[in-house]
């Protein structure tokens, strides 16, 4: 593999060449998914009649913002939803999920997480282990929480879910992505099986999906297979590395409206909210999202193949079915983890000269190291890597706006480890 601009050792270049040969057929499969989802997005834009007038700004209350309404229509179409709520003023994926949870849950309701303990930053929203109590979380409002542990192999324990649903619940909560765990991410097939159990055992329950990192990874959509409501962040897959902030909620119309009433007011719902000039970026990001997601998937598959060749355990393997864009690399030591992240940073288009260091990040119980030289702060559809400094010293890598630069970033991470004597 030729690399004219970066100092990469022959050993790393050979491993990269071998990885490309190993994963060639997987890259082809990803391109087929890209093609399908990109054309679905194009069709959605055309059916919605997108015009220049939809890209302009609104101010004040934002009454009659046609762009805001059409963007909701596009997201609903590509996600096979009845309706969607796409807004720049969702400040994070966690905030978007919080709006969805508070939008549909009421005092006395029970929320059941059926994919084990959710991601760290949602703990204070729910009140898991008392986190966030007193600050207005679900627990403060009298909403009960329970969870079903995953099976020993990290997949959903369907029999345990069946047993847990012998008691009525208001919400069956699914986290698609692995978070900071080593369990597999969920495919639409698995999500559909959970939804089928939920509908059979508790027909009135809302099946809610945290879809972060899972958008456009497959041709299928969870909302077409039993999920009632799902949410995600626009600085992950569906923002296409162009949206500067924001999130989306999509699903059944009445549930989306409840979420809109939580975001604004019960009297105004989706009818207000100035877009302040963000429409153009959100439309462009949505349009680019299927292609950019595919490039991130290619980067992940390449990283899995290359680091497997280099002797590391990876999850998923290069040829395994994927439910999200995240690649886990088990790097064996804190030193290797830090060296990997330093190399990823060196492959960034922004702040490539910065050296990432572990720090006490809000919402996490131990030091975290993050490499993310991104155009949008915190964007994880751009190539990034992060990990808590705790055993088993695994690194969670995701993103890549385009495969050539993503591939280079992975090689520079390996080169960094080699230079530290860790490869």
C-alpha positions in Angstrom: 0.0 0.0 0.0 1.5 3.3 -1.1 1.6 6.2 1.4 3.5 9.2 0.1 2.7 11.8 2.8 3.1 10.0 6.2 5.9 8.1 7.8 4.6 4.6 8.2 6.8 1.6 8.6 6.9 -1.2 6.0 5.6 -3.6 8.6 2.5 -1.5 9.1 2.0 -1.0 5.4 2.2 -4.7 4.8 -0.4 -5.4 7.5 -2.6 -2.8 5.9 -2.2 -4.4 2.4 -3.1 -7.8 3.9 -6.1 -6.3 5.7 -7.4 -4.8 2.5 -7.2 -8.2 0.7 -8.8 -9.9 3.7 -11.8 -7.6 3.9 -12.4 -6.8 0.2 -15.7 -8.7 0.0 -17.0 -7.1 3.2 -16.2 -3.6 1.8 -18.3 -4.5 -1.3 -21.3 -5.5 0.9 -21.1 -2.1 2.6 -21.1 -0.3 -0.7 -24.3 -2.1 -1.7 -25.9 -0.9 1.6 -24.6 2.6 0.8 -26.1 2.6 -2.6 -29.5 1.5 -1.3 -29.7 3.9 1.5 -28.3 6.9 -0.5 -30.9 6.4 -3.2 -33.7 6.0 -0.5 -32.5 9.4 0.8 -32.5 11.0 -2.6 -36.0 9.7 -3.2 -37.2 11.1 0.1 -35.8 14.5 -0.8 -37.5 14.5 -4.1 -40.9 13.2 -2.7 -40.8 16.0 -0.1 -40.2 18.6 -2.9 -37.1 20.1 -1.2 -36.4 23.6 -2.6 -34.1 26.6 -1.8 -37.0 28.1 0.2 -36.7 25.2 2.7 -33.0 26.1 3.5 -33.5 29.6 4.8 -33.6 30.7 8.4 -36.5 31.5 10.7 -36.3 33.5 13.9 -38.5 34.2 16.9 -41.1 31.6 17.4 -40.4 30.0 14.1 -44.1 29.7 13.1 -44.6 28.3 9.6 -40.9 27.2 9.1 -41.4 25.1 6.0 -37.9 23.8 6.1 -38.3 22.4 9.6 -41.5 20.6 8.6 -40.0 19.1 5.4 -36.8 17.9 7.2 -39.1 16.1 9.7 -40.9 14.5 6.7 -37.6 13.4 5.1 -36.4 11.7 8.4 -39.8 10.0 8.8 -39.5 8.7 5.2 -36.0 7.2 5.4 -36.6 5.7 8.8 -40.0 4.2 7.9 -41.7 6.3 10.6 -45.1 8.0 10.8 -43.5 11.2 12.0 -40.1 12.6 13.1 -38.8 15.5 15.2 -35.4 16.8 14.0 -34.0 19.8 15.8 -30.7 21.6 16.2 -31.5 22.4 19.8 -31.2 18.8 21.0 -27.8 19.3 22.6 -26.6 15.7 22.5 -27.8 12.2 22.0 -28.4 11.8 25.8 -30.6 15.0 25.7 -32.6 13.6 22.8 -33.2 10.3 24.6 -34.1 12.3 27.8 -36.8 14.2 25.8 -38.1 11.0 24.5 -38.3 9.3 27.9 -39.9 12.2 29.6 -42.2 12.8 26.6 -43.9 9.4 26.9 -43.4 8.2 30.5 -45.6 9.4 33.4 -45.4 9.0 37.2 -46.2 5.4 38.2 -45.0 4.0 34.9 -42.2 1.4 34.6 -39.4 1.4 32.2 -37.6 -1.9 31.5 -34.2 -1.9 29.9 -33.9 -5.3 28.2 -30.3 -4.9 27.0 -28.7 -4.7 30.4 -27.5 -1.5 32.0 -27.6 1.4 29.5 -24.8 3.7 28.5 -23.1 5.7 31.3 -24.5 9.1 30.5 -28.1 8.0 30.6 -27.8 6.8 34.2 -28.4 10.2 35.8 -31.4 10.7 33.5 -33.0 7.5 34.8 -31.7 7.6 38.3 -29.7 4.3 38.2 -28.0 3.7 41.5 -29.2 7.1 42.7 -27.3 9.0 40.0 -28.9 12.4 39.3 -31.5 12.0 42.1 -32.7 15.4 43.2 -32.0 17.0 39.8 -35.3 16.1 38.2 -34.6 12.6 36.8 -37.1 9.9 36.1 -36.7 8.5 39.6 -37.6 11.9 41.1 -40.8 11.9 39.1 -41.9 8.5 40.4 -41.0 6.5 37.3 -39.8 2.9 38.1 -36.9 1.3 36.4 -35.9 -2.3 35.9 -33.5 -4.2 33.7 -32.9 -7.6 32.2 -29.3 -8.6 32.0 -27.8 -9.8 28.8 -27.0 -13.5 28.2 -23.5 -14.8 28.8 -22.5 -14.2 25.2 -23.6 -10.5 25.4 -26.7 -10.9 23.3 -30.3 -10.3 24.5 -31.6 -13.0 26.8 -34.9 -13.6 25.1 -36.2 -16.0 27.7 -35.4 -13.6 30.5 -37.1 -10.8 28.7 -40.2 -13.1 28.4 -40.2 -13.7 32.1 -39.7 -10.1 33.0 -42.7 -9.1 30.9 -45.0 -11.2 32.9 -45.5 -8.0 34.9 -46.9 -5.0 33.0 -44.5 -2.2 31.9 -45.0 1.1 30.1 -41.8 1.0 28.1 -39.4 -1.7 26.8 -36.1 0.1 26.3 -33.5 -1.2 23.9 -30.0 0.1 23.5 -28.7 -0.8 20.0 -25.1 0.1 20.4 -22.7 -1.5 22.9 -21.7 1.7 24.8 -18.5 1.1 26.8 -19.1 -2.6 26.9 -17.9 -5.6 24.9 -21.3 -7.0 24.0 -22.3 -7.0 20.4 -24.4 -4.2 18.9 -27.9 -5.2 17.9 -29.1 -5.9 14.3 -32.6 -5.2 13.1 -33.3 -8.9 13.3 -32.5 -9.0 17.0 -34.4 -5.8 17.7 -37.4 -7.2 15.8 -37.3 -10.3 18.0 -37.4 -8.2 21.2 -40.2 -6.1 19.8 -42.2 -9.2 19.0 -41.8 -10.5 22.6 -42.8 -7.1 24.0 -45.9 -6.8 21.8 -47.0 -10.3 22.6 -46.5 -10.1 26.4 -47.4 -6.4 26.9 -49.4 -5.2 23.9 -49.7 -1.6 25.2 -46.0 -1.2 26.0 -44.0 1.4 24.0 -40.9 -0.2 22.4 -38.2 2.5 22.6 -34.8 2.2 20.9 -31.7 4.2 21.5 -30.5 4.0 17.9 -27.3 6.0 18.3 -24.6 4.8 15.9 -27.0 2.4 14.2 -28.5 4.6 11.5 -27.9 3.5 7.9 -25.8 0.5 8.9 -28.4 -1.8 7.4 -31.0 -1.5 4.7 -33.7 -2.5 7.2 -35.2 0.1 9.7 -36.2 -0.8 13.3 -39.4 1.1 13.0 -40.6 -1.3 10.3 -40.1 -4.2 12.7 -42.0 -3.4 15.9 -40.1 -0.4 17.4 -42.5 2.4 18.3 -40.1 5.2 19.0 -36.3 5.7 18.4 -33.9 8.5 18.9 -30.3 9.5 18.0 -27.8 12.3 17.6 -27.0 14.3 14.5 -23.3 14.5 15.3 -23.3 10.7 14.7 -24.5 8.9 11.6 -27.6 10.9 10.5 -25.8 14.2 10.5 -23.4 13.1 7.8 -20.5 15.0 9.4 -22.1 18.3 8.3 -24.8 18.9 11.0 -23.1 21.0 13.7 -25.4 19.8 16.5 -28.8 18.3 17.1 -30.8 15.1 17.3 -33.9 13.3 16.0 -36.8 11.4 17.4 -38.9 9.2 15.0 -41.7 6.8 15.3 -45.5 6.7 15.8 -47.1 10.1 15.2 -48.8 10.4 18.6 -45.5 9.5 20.5 -43.5 12.0 18.5 -46.0 14.7 19.3 -45.7 13.9 23.0 -41.9 14.3 22.7 -42.4 17.6 20.8 -44.6 18.8 23.7 -41.8 18.0 26.1 -39.3 19.8 24.0 -41.4 23.0 23.6 -44.8 23.2 25.5 -47.9 21.1 25.6 -49.8 23.8 23.6 -47.2 24.2 20.8 -45.5 20.9 20.2 -43.9 20.8 16.8 -45.3 24.1 15.6 -42.6 26.3 17.1 -38.9 26.5 17.2 -36.8 28.9 15.1 -34.2 27.2 12.9 -31.8 30.2 13.0 -30.1 29.3 9.8 -29.3 25.7 10.6 -31.7 24.2 8.0 -29.1 24.1 5.2 -26.6 22.2 7.3 -29.1 19.7 8.6 -30.5 19.1 5.1 -27.0 18.6 3.7 -26.0 16.4 6.6 -29.0 14.2 6.2 -28.4 13.9 2.4 -24.8 12.9 3.0 -25.5 10.6 5.9 -25.9 7.2 4.1 -22.6 7.6 2.2 -20.7 8.9 5.2 -22.0 6.1 7.4 -20.8 3.6 4.8 -17.3 5.2 4.8 -17.2 4.9 8.6 -18.2 1.2 8.3 -15.4 0.5 5.8 -13.0 2.2 8.2 -14.2 -0.1 11.1 -14.0 -3.2 9.0 -10.5 -2.3 7.8 -9.4 -1.7 11.4 -10.8 -5.0 12.5 -8.9 -6.9 9.8 -5.7 -5.1 10.3 -5.5 -5.4 14.1 -6.5 -9.0 13.9 -3.6 -9.6 11.6 -1.4 -7.7 14.1 -2.4 -10.2 16.8 -5.2 -8.4 18.8 -8.7 -9.5 19.7 -11.3 -7.3 18.0 -15.1 -7.1 18.2 -16.8 -7.4 15.8 -14.5 -9.3 13.5 -14.0 -7.9 10.0 -16.5 -10.4 8.5 -19.2 -10.3 11.2 -22.6 -8.7 10.8 -22.7 -5.2 12.3 -25.4 -3.3 14.0 -23.5 0.0 14.4 -20.3 1.8 13.3 -18.3 1.1 16.4 -15.2 -1.1 16.4 -13.7 -2.4 19.6 -10.0 -3.2 19.7 -8.7 -5.0 22.8 -5.3 -3.4 23.2 -4.1 -5.3 26.3 -2.6 -2.4 28.3 -3.3 1.3 29.2 -0.1 2.3 27.5 -1.2 0.7 24.2 -4.6 2.3 24.5 -3.1 5.7 24.9 -0.6 5.2 22.1 -3.4 4.1 19.8 -5.5 7.2 20.5 -2.4 9.4 20.0 -2.0 7.9 16.5 -5.7 8.4 15.7 -5.3 12.1 16.6 -2.3 12.3 14.3 -4.6 11.2 11.4 -7.1 14.0 12.1 -7.7 16.9 9.7 -8.2 19.2 12.7 -5.9 19.4 15.8 -3.6 16.7 14.4 -0.7 18.2 16.5 -2.6 17.8 19.8 -1.6 14.9 22.1 -4.7 13.4 23.8 -4.4 12.6 27.5 -6.7 10.8 29.9 -9.0 13.1 31.9 -12.0 13.2 34.3 -14.9 13.5 31.8 -18.3 14.6 33.1 -20.7 11.6 33.3 -18.1 8.9 33.6 -16.8 7.2 36.7 -13.1 6.9 35.7 -10.6 8.7 33.5 -11.4 8.7 29.8 -9.1 9.3 26.8 -10.5 10.6 23.6 -8.9 11.2 20.2 -11.1 13.4 18.0 -9.7 15.9 15.7 -13.0 16.8 14.2 -14.7 19.7 12.4 -17.6 19.4 14.9 -16.6 19.1 18.5 -17.5 15.7 19.8 -18.6 14.4 16.4 -18.3 10.6 16.4 -19.1 10.1 12.8 -15.7 11.7 12.1 -12.8 9.4 12.9 -12.4 9.2 16.7 -11.4 6.8 19.4 -12.1 6.8 23.1 -12.0 4.6 26.1 -12.2 4.5 29.8 -8.9 3.6 31.4 -10.0 0.4 33.0 -9.7 -3.2 32.2 -9.7 -4.8 29.7 -8.2 -1.7 28.1 -10.3 -1.9 25.0 -10.6 1.0 22.7 -13.8 2.1 21.0 -13.2 3.5 17.6 -15.8 4.9 15.2 -16.3 7.2 12.3 -14.5 8.3 9.2 -15.9 10.9 6.8 -14.1 9.1 3.9 -12.4 5.7 3.8 -9.0 6.9 2.4 -8.4 9.2 5.4 -10.0 6.8 7.8 -7.7 4.0 6.7 -4.7 6.3 7.1 -5.8 7.2 10.6 -5.9 3.5 11.6 -2.4 3.0 10.1 -1.0 6.0 12.1 -2.5 4.5 15.2 -0.7 1.2 14.6 2.5 3.2 13.8 2.2 5.1 17.1 2.0 1.8 19.0 5.0 0.4 17.0 7.1 3.5 17.9 6.2 2.9 21.6 7.3 -0.7 21.4 3.7 -1.9 21.9 3.2 -3.7 18.6 
